[in-house]
Amino acid sequence: MGTESSKNNKPSTPAPAGAGEKPAPIRVIIADTQSIYRVGIRKIFALEDDVRVVAQAENLGQTIAAALKFPADVILLEAAITLNPPEVVSELMKKAPGAKIIVVLVEPDEEDTVDLLRRGVRGIVSRSISPDLLVRCVRKVAEGETWLDNRGVNWVLEAYRSQAAQLTSPRPKQKISDKELLIISCVTQGMRNKEIAREIGTTEQVIKNYLRKVYDKLGVSDRLELALYCIHHHLLQTKQPVTSVSQVAIPAVASGSK
């Protein structure tokens, strides 16, 4: 009997790794100056199996400390926690690069929305957002999507249309010096400020000062816009390219000099 039973029994197939396991919950840090909102939002998330609050903060110092101490997927950041939300967003992204930031505004406006999106914010919501929409927002942002209401989408699209029109408009008559042209060429090759400084034989601060002047002259705000401007206006083809660092001697420029 025992032998026959052994022959008839087939070896069991092991279950696939991870089978039956629940996905890890979305880890959230709530940063809000008002305790009533922190408590309310935590209660909303407590009803969801896939969302877990890992920390709460009531001021900027606590927010940064929480971002450093507790690994999080989403930081729900009240804009009023700081006088300069865009700068704080940039700082948090440096300290917690794995976290996606949702900013809570009393009433989102065009300027704040566009600026925050450019800084890397993944979601912007009104203080009056409904609980179910807030949960959906957190889930979508955690999945890598961007969350904006219809007005926010229109503001962002309009901002990019304006930017595109500026980049394709006739080039200003302000002269770009050979020194500036050399630095622009290095930027379009993907070199960082430190690398450009090492290549040219100057300091990183000097390169930053020159780039600031170039941005002002061309009406752009960052490296991406500068690269697009060069493509649209063939900027690096308008002069004989400077291929040797020895052709251009870049003097030291005091920090903040115009």
C-alpha positions in Angstrom: 0.0 0.0 0.0 2.7 2.4 1.0 4.7 1.7 -2.1 1.8 2.0 -4.5 0.8 5.2 -2.9 4.3 6.6 -3.4 4.2 5.7 -7.1 0.9 7.4 -7.7 1.7 10.6 -5.8 3.4 13.2 -8.1 5.9 15.6 -6.6 4.3 18.9 -5.8 5.3 21.9 -7.9 6.6 24.8 -5.8 4.6 28.0 -5.8 6.1 30.8 -7.8 8.2 33.2 -5.8 6.0 36.0 -4.5 2.8 34.2 -5.3 0.0 35.3 -2.9 2.1 38.2 -1.5 0.5 41.6 -1.3 2.4 44.4 -3.0 4.2 46.7 -0.6 2.1 49.6 0.6 2.7 53.1 -0.6 4.8 54.8 2.2 3.6 58.4 2.8 5.1 61.3 4.8 2.5 63.9 5.7 4.0 67.4 6.2 1.3 69.9 7.2 1.3 72.8 9.7 -2.2 72.1 10.9 -2.7 69.1 13.2 -6.4 68.8 12.2 -5.4 68.1 8.6 -2.6 65.7 9.6 -5.0 63.7 11.7 -7.7 63.8 9.1 -5.4 62.7 6.2 -4.0 59.9 8.4 -7.5 58.6 9.1 -8.3 58.7 5.4 -5.2 56.7 4.5 -5.8 54.3 7.4 -8.9 53.0 5.6 -6.7 52.0 2.6 -4.8 48.7 2.6 -2.2 49.9 0.1 -1.3 53.2 1.8 0.7 53.6 5.0 1.8 56.8 6.7 5.4 56.4 7.9 5.9 59.9 9.4 4.2 63.2 10.1 5.8 66.7 10.2 4.4 70.0 11.3 7.3 72.3 10.2 10.1 72.4 7.7 12.8 71.0 10.0 10.7 68.0 10.8 9.9 67.5 7.2 13.5 67.3 6.1 14.4 65.1 9.1 11.5 62.7 8.2 12.6 62.5 4.6 16.1 61.6 5.7 15.0 59.0 8.3 12.0 57.3 6.8 12.1 55.9 3.2 9.0 57.1 1.5 7.3 56.8 -1.8 5.3 60.0 -1.5 5.7 63.2 0.4 2.4 65.1 0.9 3.8 68.6 1.4 1.6 71.6 2.4 3.0 74.7 0.6 2.4 76.9 3.7 5.0 74.9 5.6 7.6 77.2 4.0 7.9 80.7 2.6 9.6 79.3 -0.5 7.9 76.0 -1.6 9.9 75.6 -4.9 13.2 75.8 -3.1 12.1 73.3 -0.5 10.9 70.9 -3.2 14.4 71.1 -4.8 16.0 70.4 -1.4 13.7 67.5 -0.6 14.4 65.9 -3.9 18.1 66.0 -3.2 17.7 64.5 0.2 15.1 61.9 -0.7 15.5 61.3 -4.5 13.2 58.2 -4.3 10.2 60.1 -3.0 7.7 61.8 -5.2 6.3 65.1 -4.0 2.6 66.2 -4.0 2.1 69.8 -3.0 -1.0 71.0 -1.2 -2.0 74.6 -2.0 -4.9 76.6 -0.6 -5.8 77.6 -4.1 -3.4 76.6 -6.9 -2.6 79.4 -9.4 -0.8 79.4 -12.7 2.6 80.7 -11.5 2.9 78.3 -8.6 1.8 75.4 -10.7 4.2 75.9 -13.5 7.2 76.6 -11.2 6.5 73.6 -9.0 6.2 71.3 -12.0 9.5 72.6 -13.3 11.1 71.8 -10.0 10.0 68.2 -10.2 6.7 68.1 -8.2 4.6 65.1 -9.4 1.2 66.3 -8.1 -0.5 69.5 -7.1 -3.8 69.5 -5.2 -6.1 72.0 -3.5 -6.6 72.0 0.2 -10.3 71.3 -0.5 -9.6 68.0 -2.5 -12.1 65.2 -1.6 -10.7 62.2 0.3 -11.3 59.7 -2.6 -9.5 62.0 -5.0 -6.6 62.4 -2.6 -6.2 58.7 -2.3 -6.3 58.3 -6.1 -3.8 61.1 -6.5 -1.3 59.4 -4.1 -1.7 56.1 -5.9 -1.2 57.6 -9.4 1.8 59.6 -8.3 3.3 56.6 -6.6 2.9 54.7 -9.9 4.9 57.4 -11.7 2.1 59.6 -13.1 1.6 63.3 -12.7 -1.5 64.6 -11.1 -3.1 68.0 -12.0 -6.6 69.2 -12.3 -7.9 70.5 -15.7 -6.8 74.1 -15.0 -3.3 72.9 -14.0 -3.0 71.0 -17.3 -4.0 74.1 -19.3 -1.6 76.3 -17.4 1.3 73.9 -18.0 0.5 73.6 -21.7 0.2 77.3 -22.1 3.6 77.8 -20.4 5.3 75.3 -22.8 3.6 77.0 -25.8 5.0 80.4 -24.6 8.4 78.8 -24.1 8.4 77.3 -27.5 7.4 80.6 -29.1 10.3 82.3 -27.2 12.8 79.7 -28.3 11.8 80.0 -32.0 11.5 83.8 -32.0 14.2 85.9 -33.8 17.5 85.8 -31.9 18.2 88.9 -29.8 20.9 91.2 -31.0 23.0 91.0 -27.8 26.4 89.8 -28.7 27.7 86.5 -27.4 31.4 86.6 -26.7 33.9 83.9 -27.7 34.3 83.1 -24.0 30.6 82.6 -23.6 30.4 80.7 -26.9 33.0 78.3 -25.6 31.1 77.6 -22.4 27.8 77.2 -24.4 29.5 74.7 -26.6 30.7 72.7 -23.6 27.1 72.8 -22.1 25.6 71.4 -25.3 28.1 68.5 -25.1 26.6 67.6 -21.8 29.5 68.7 -19.7 28.8 69.8 -16.1 30.1 73.1 -14.6 32.9 71.3 -12.8 34.0 69.6 -15.9 33.9 72.8 -17.9 35.9 74.6 -15.3 38.5 71.8 -15.3 38.7 71.8 -19.1 39.1 75.6 -19.3 41.3 76.0 -16.2 39.1 78.2 -14.1 36.7 77.7 -11.1 33.1 76.3 -11.1 31.8 79.6 -9.7 33.2 81.5 -12.7 31.4 79.1 -15.0 28.2 79.7 -13.1 28.6 83.4 -13.4 29.1 83.2 -17.2 26.1 80.9 -17.6 23.9 83.3 -15.7 24.9 86.1 -18.1 24.3 83.9 -21.1 20.8 82.9 -19.8 20.0 86.6 -19.3 21.2 87.5 -22.8 19.3 84.7 -24.6 16.2 84.8 -22.4 16.4 81.2 -21.3 16.3 79.8 -17.8 18.2 76.5 -17.8 20.5 74.2 -19.8 17.7 72.5 -21.6 16.3 75.8 -22.9 19.8 76.9 -23.8 20.3 73.7 -25.9 17.0 74.1 -27.6 17.8 77.7 -28.3 21.1 76.7 -29.9 19.4 74.2 -32.1 16.6 76.6 -33.3 19.0 79.5 -34.0 22.1 77.6 -35.1 24.0 79.6 -32.5 27.1 77.5 -32.6 27.3 77.7 -36.4 27.2 81.5 -36.5 30.8 81.8 -35.5 34.0 80.0 -36.2 33.9 77.3 -33.5 36.5 77.7 -30.7 38.2 74.3 -30.5 41.2 75.2 -28.3 41.0 76.4 -24.8 44.2 78.4 -25.3 42.3 80.6 -27.8 40.2 82.0 -25.0 41.5 83.1 -21.7 38.7 83.3 -19.2 39.4 85.8 -16.4 38.2 85.2 -12.8 34.8 86.8 -12.3 33.7 87.7 -8.8 30.7 85.9 -7.6 27.5 87.8 -8.4 29.2 90.0 -11.1 27.1 90.9 -14.0 
